[in-house]
Amino acid sequence: MIDLRSDTVTKPTDEMRRVMASAEVDDDVLGHDPTVQRLEEQTAEILGKDAALFVPSGSMANQIALKTQTTAGDEVIMEAQCHMYWYEAGAPAAISGVMCQLIAGQRGLFTGDDLRGALRTPDVHFARTTLVCVEDTHNRGGGSVWPIEQIADVAAAAREAGLKLHLDGARLWNAAAASGVNEAEHAKYFDSVAVCFSKALGAPVGSAIAGDADFIAEARRFRKMFGGGMRQAGIIAAGAIYALENNRDRIADDHANAKRLAEGLAEIDGIEIDPATVETNLVYFRVTTIPAADLVEGLDAEGIALLGGNGSLRAVPNMMTSRDDIDTTLKAVAKIMKG
Ligand SMILES: Cc1ncc(COP(=O)(O)O)c(C=O)c1O
């Protein structure tokens, strides 16, 4: 099976499982799990923040950050295609009672002037705007990476208006690998940063949020409220530590495989893709001559899985994908498209 559905499909390696099985644990809700504490310290250090908090998922990380930094009735500004708006089950409205104002970006990215254009003057009629969210890399934007100057530009516009900034960095590791600008350089513009260990890094479970000490203290309370307090969580935190220490350096391999896949797909009649837009590990493409579902089914019969989404198909080379798998996939796509 060649599984290209997502970077979340990876299975822990034998070595990762061994490390997890032997992790030292205690009750983390009581604040005593040494392995969770080690992961939180390492994450905070990588992100250049005071502290971090281990949480079960990226969605919970984002939603805790929203809840901690807003009051019901506030307005939060985010890009129109972002994960927090599309794929978190309406949580900003349901959990924090905030309204989202959406900025239409270019492949998920927007500018400081776009943000200025979305701001309102203080007026009793208007919701109070308190937070701006950025997603890097941007999932529905095609794994696009924010140039650091553009983050600085948006941050400057947000600060002028007295707004806080949150980074959905579920794939910040990919952004850092692709841009050569490290995670802390990205994170320094934001009050809160969410990162995932269970995507490109290959851990089975877990995400974190990072920020200053007061933010994390409040976030810890909301994690409990959301049901995200976990007891002997060191078992899964150990997988995340292993992933951080061993799998960050290999992310460039996924990007190279994604580029190779995109370039090969561009050669096949009936497939529409611009390989230049593939900056990281997400490869979105369109099928123009047969129904996309036929291609997905045909590939499935060959033991190759990918996903439909965003009006297109998505393939995500991941830790379990070899260069040979990419070539096998390209051959299978070419055969099916020929009919
Ligand atoms: C950009 C982005 N943010 C957040 C998430 C949420 O992560 P989780 O599935 O762990 O809730 C995802 C999941 O794919 C994502 O792509």
Ligand as a Chemical Component Dictionary entry (heavy atoms), coordinates in Angstrom:
data_LIG
# 
_chem_comp.id                   LIG 
_chem_comp.type                 NON-POLYMER 
_chem_comp.pdbx_formal_charge   0 
_chem_comp.three_letter_code    LIG 
# 
loop_
_chem_comp_atom.comp_id 
_chem_comp_atom.atom_id 
_chem_comp_atom.alt_atom_id 
_chem_comp_atom.type_symbol 
_chem_comp_atom.charge 
_chem_comp_atom.model_Cartn_x 
_chem_comp_atom.model_Cartn_y 
_chem_comp_atom.model_Cartn_z 
_chem_comp_atom.pdbx_ordinal 
LIG C1 C1 C 0 -3.310 23.584 9.041  1  
LIG C2 C2 C 0 -3.932 22.658 10.027 2  
LIG N1 N1 N 0 -4.229 23.116 11.249 3  
LIG C3 C3 C 0 -4.780 22.333 12.173 4  
LIG C4 C4 C 0 -5.059 21.010 11.906 5  
LIG C5 C5 C 0 -5.750 20.188 12.965 6  
LIG O1 O1 O 0 -5.012 19.140 13.446 7  
LIG P1 P1 P 0 -5.726 17.879 14.126 8  
LIG O2 O2 O 0 -6.172 16.998 13.011 9  
LIG O3 O3 O 0 -4.634 17.275 14.958 10 
LIG O4 O4 O 0 -6.852 18.379 14.948 11 
LIG C6 C6 C 0 -4.773 20.478 10.640 12 
LIG C7 C7 C 0 -5.087 19.087 10.334 13 
LIG O5 O5 O 0 -4.835 18.573 9.268  14 
LIG C8 C8 C 0 -4.204 21.331 9.667  15 
LIG O6 O6 O 0 -3.943 20.907 8.423  16 
# 
loop_
_chem_comp_bond.comp_id 
_chem_comp_bond.atom_id_1 
_chem_comp_bond.atom_id_2 
_chem_comp_bond.value_order 
_chem_comp_bond.pdbx_ordinal 
LIG C1 C2 SING 1  
LIG C2 N1 SING 2  
LIG C2 C8 DOUB 3  
LIG N1 C3 DOUB 4  
LIG C3 C4 SING 5  
LIG C4 C5 SING 6  
LIG C4 C6 DOUB 7  
LIG C5 O1 SING 8  
LIG O1 P1 SING 9  
LIG P1 O2 DOUB 10 
LIG P1 O3 SING 11 
LIG P1 O4 SING 12 
LIG C6 C7 SING 13 
LIG C6 C8 SING 14 
LIG C7 O5 DOUB 15 
LIG C8 O6 SING 16 
# 
